[in-house]
Each structure stands twice: as C-alpha cells, then as structure tokens.
C-alpha cells in the first residue's frame, strides 16, 4: 500500500510539472486552472510523503529482539545495539516504554511488533 501511494503521488507530481513546462504557451491562465493545479500538486506531494513514510516504517525503522540484546535500525542513522541488562521497561495501555540507560525512552506500540516475542524477551531479562 505504501509503495502504491508513493508511486501514485510521484507520478501525479511529475505529470503536472511536465504539463506546466511543455504546455505553458498554450495554457490560458485562469484562476480555476491555477487553483486546480495547486490542489493537485499538494495532493500529489501529500500522497508521496505518506507513501515514503510508510515505506520507511516497513523497511527501515525496525526494532529486533533477541535473548541478550535489542537492535534498533533508523533510516538516517546507524544501527544501534543495546544489551538487555541496560534496558528497563514499563507497560502502558497500548504498548511499552523501553528505558535505555535511564536516559533514552522508546515507545513500542504492540501493533508494530510481535507481541509474544517482545514479552518473552522482556520476561527473560527479569
């Protein structure tokens, strides 16, 4: 779904830009044309950004759990590995707060991670 949104938004933006560049002499500049073109560009931009964020959530922002460490992958930063002994956690209504070295807090939504794996790893730690 995210890939479809990204492709549709990007193709809409590209088509409108090509139409503006190549049909500039033949276009009648009316207020309705400017408004509709602006709305289409904004819709294409919002669709592209939504698709890109969905792709990032799917492929780049990951938290992996194993028996002795947690690996956090960020799209624009390097991979970080934390030992389970440095992590404490608290349960919330819809997820967990992971406290790393008592300084950094990460919220993990239970819908975005395998719930049984996370609970199993956190219980192994305690």
Phi, psi and omega per residue, in radians:
X1 nan -0.731 -3.139
X2 -1.147 -0.677 3.120
X3 -1.138 -0.680 3.114
X4 -1.127 -0.784 3.102
X5 -1.067 -0.737 -3.141
X6 -1.111 -0.786 -3.105
X7 -1.198 -0.748 3.137
X8 -1.113 -0.797 3.139
X9 -1.125 -0.754 3.138
X10 -1.150 -0.721 3.137
X11 -1.193 -0.622 3.083
X12 -1.113 -0.758 3.114
X13 -1.110 -0.782 -3.121
X14 -1.128 -0.744 3.127
X15 -1.097 -0.723 -3.127
X16 -1.202 -0.694 3.115
X17 -1.143 -0.758 3.081
X18 -1.090 -0.691 3.113
X19 -1.114 -0.693 3.124
X20 -1.188 -0.740 -3.086
X21 -1.207 -0.824 -3.002
X22 -1.529 -0.404 -3.135
X23 -1.903 0.459 -3.068
X24 -1.156 -0.674 -3.096
X25 -1.272 -0.554 -3.066
X26 -1.567 -0.191 -3.091
X27 -1.329 2.394 2.970
X28 -1.580 2.142 -3.078
X29 -1.487 1.837 3.081
X30 -2.131 2.785 -3.092
X31 -1.156 -0.586 3.141
X32 -1.198 -0.615 3.091
X33 -1.143 -0.730 -3.132
X34 -1.164 -0.729 -3.131
X35 -1.165 -0.793 -3.139
X36 -1.146 -0.688 3.091
X37 -1.127 -0.727 3.121
X38 -1.133 -0.733 3.120
X39 -1.114 -0.736 3.140
X40 -1.144 -0.693 3.105
X41 -1.143 -0.748 3.126
X42 -1.131 -0.742 3.102
X43 -1.097 -0.740 3.100
X44 -1.118 -0.693 3.122
X45 -1.166 -0.745 3.127
X46 -1.155 -0.677 3.116
X47 -1.165 -0.709 3.111
X48 -1.121 -0.771 -3.136
X49 -1.143 -0.721 3.110
X50 -1.101 -0.749 3.095
X51 -1.113 -0.703 3.134
X52 -1.134 -0.751 3.111
X53 -1.141 -0.646 3.067
X54 -1.118 -0.692 3.081
X55 -1.140 -0.692 3.100
X56 -1.108 -0.739 3.107
X57 -1.115 -0.605 -3.101
X58 -1.324 -0.753 -2.960
X59 -1.928 -0.473 -2.963
X60 -1.929 -0.676 -3.129
X61 -1.554 1.798 -3.080
X62 -2.321 2.580 2.963
X63 -2.203 2.085 -3.127
X64 -1.949 2.391 -3.113
X65 -1.995 2.394 2.994
X66 -2.345 -3.019 -3.045
X67 -1.201 -0.543 -3.044
X68 -2.117 -0.109 3.130
X69 -2.689 2.886 3.082
X70 -2.130 2.335 -3.140
X71 -1.961 2.209 3.126
X72 -2.024 2.110 3.115
X73 -1.834 2.227 3.069
X74 -1.943 2.614 -3.093
X75 -1.224 -0.553 -3.055
X76 -2.018 0.121 3.084
X77 -2.249 2.984 -3.128
X78 -1.344 2.901 3.130
X79 -1.243 2.376 3.123
X80 -2.054 2.385 3.136
X81 -2.076 2.278 3.140
X82 -2.149 2.448 3.046
X83 -1.335 2.588 3.140
X84 -1.147 -0.433 3.140
X85 -1.232 -0.328 3.117
X86 -1.585 -0.002 -3.013
X87 -2.013 2.273 2.950
X88 -2.042 2.860 -3.062
X89 -2.524 2.715 3.004
X90 -2.326 2.523 3.098
X91 -1.477 2.438 3.036
X92 -2.063 -3.038 -3.079
X93 -1.164 -0.681 -3.066
X94 -2.179 0.304 -3.121
X95 3.078 -2.576 -3.063
X96 -2.441 2.596 2.952
X97 -1.838 2.081 3.056
X98 -1.710 2.155 3.122
X99 -1.796 2.026 -3.109
X100 -1.823 2.073 -3.120
X101 0.931 0.494 3.126
X102 1.058 0.109 -3.130
X103 -1.896 -0.784 -3.025
X104 -1.806 2.330 3.134
X105 -2.058 2.270 3.112
X106 -2.111 2.266 3.071
X107 -1.657 2.241 3.116
X108 -2.028 2.028 3.095
X109 -1.377 2.357 -3.082
X110 -1.187 -0.312 3.094
X111 -1.375 -0.292 -3.095
X112 -1.747 -0.002 -3.106
X113 -2.436 2.701 3.092
X114 -1.164 1.907 -3.006
X115 -1.031 -0.789 -3.084
X116 -1.188 -0.640 3.123
X117 -1.140 -0.769 -3.127
X118 -1.117 -0.807 -3.129
X119 -1.120 -0.695 3.134
X120 -1.104 -0.793 3.140
X121 -1.153 -0.737 -3.132
X122 -1.200 -0.588 3.102
X123 -1.288 -0.553 3.064
X124 -1.095 -0.600 -3.108
X125 -1.202 -0.666 -3.040
X126 -1.567 nan nan
